């Protein structure tokens, strides 16, 4: 390996162990986010809910659901490059603490909006929560601070394992807390109030246990204008912009899948919030299993580029297969396979960017990558909502084709670079 990535020295093992608390923070933070898909999908698609008038047509409900689900990642898209740059300047811990405090307040707003059945307030709370969310950016930057490039894919995989574990626990517990048939005082707001309390505890734990990974002597000054315009580097950086584009396509497909398969389950099998929560939790199982062992094992045998190519293609193929069987039981298998493939793809996308970037620009590059990820996530909500309004199955078919295209683009981009080097020689 040549270039700036090769010059970085491995971090002491103690620094790696100190990251454990960060994975716990991510887990707690994403408990709340996992509930949005779990609760909002049946809440808005069910004609008996109070959030929308009973006479609202199904197509309009589907579109409004896609719009609502895009607001949280849209907020992240706007804020991630700024927060990534600011963490390079002021350190990871201050940015994370402020982010967690603001996110906690926003979840109280979301719970309140659900309590009073205000769709406008719910949209505002979701968007503001996205603006305040910096967990993934901070985690990726902190890992880049202390983990050598050769081990980074495995540690990035632990991030998504934490997220996936939240997607198992959150829907299982939250789906039951939102089910009024289990207790009279349960409702759609109950699980969000529970997460609010957990986030308060998380703030205290982070203050006590999270160790700063960005020493003062390694921080650099950034202009605030630069922080607001960091995303322009996605287009200006010739070294990385093709990787940014490919990551965007893969993120669009992967996070579109998370938005659209619950719509498919509700539309195809008429499932309620409790049953949908079980499928959402099930989708998190292979992601946890993959990141506990499979991602690390594959990373020792294959490059991040190879893993990204083939996991991207398989993610798209399996996603398209989800809509083929008519039996509800088949969804357990098809969703498992799709989730397993994308579990390998997600950390590999971040790794190919991180190892191609210089040490001094890790915060900016990871912030830009996170902005692309959540921007794709926001766009996928809108695209999925529009396609699902036409035909729910169509959304999964189109998103699957996009994932395959992303993997093949990376394959052909690598071959083109090899051909160019051969021609120059």
Buried (B, 14 or more C-beta within 10 A) or exposed (E): EEEBBEEBEEBEEEBBEBBEBBBBBBBBBBBBBBBBBBBBBBBBBBEEBEBBEEEBEEEBBBBBBBBBBBBBBBBBBBBBBBBBBBBBBBBBBBBBBBBBBBBBBBBBBBBBBBBEBBBEBBBBBBBBBBBBBBBBBBBBBBBBBBBBBBBBBBBBBBBBBBBBBBBBBBBBBBBBBBBEEEEEEBBBBBBBBBBBEBBBEBBEBBEEEBBBBBEEEEBEEBEEEBBEEBBEBBEEBEEBEBBBBBBBBBBBBBBBBBBBBBBBBBBBBEBBBBBBBBBBBBBBBBBBBBBBEBBBEBBEEBBBBBBBBBBBBBBBBBBBBBBEEEEBEEBEEBBBBBBBBBBBBBBBBBBBBBBBBBBEBBBBBBBBBBBBBBBBBBBBBBBBBBBBBEEBBBBBBBBBBBBBBBBBBBBEBBEEEEEEEEEEE
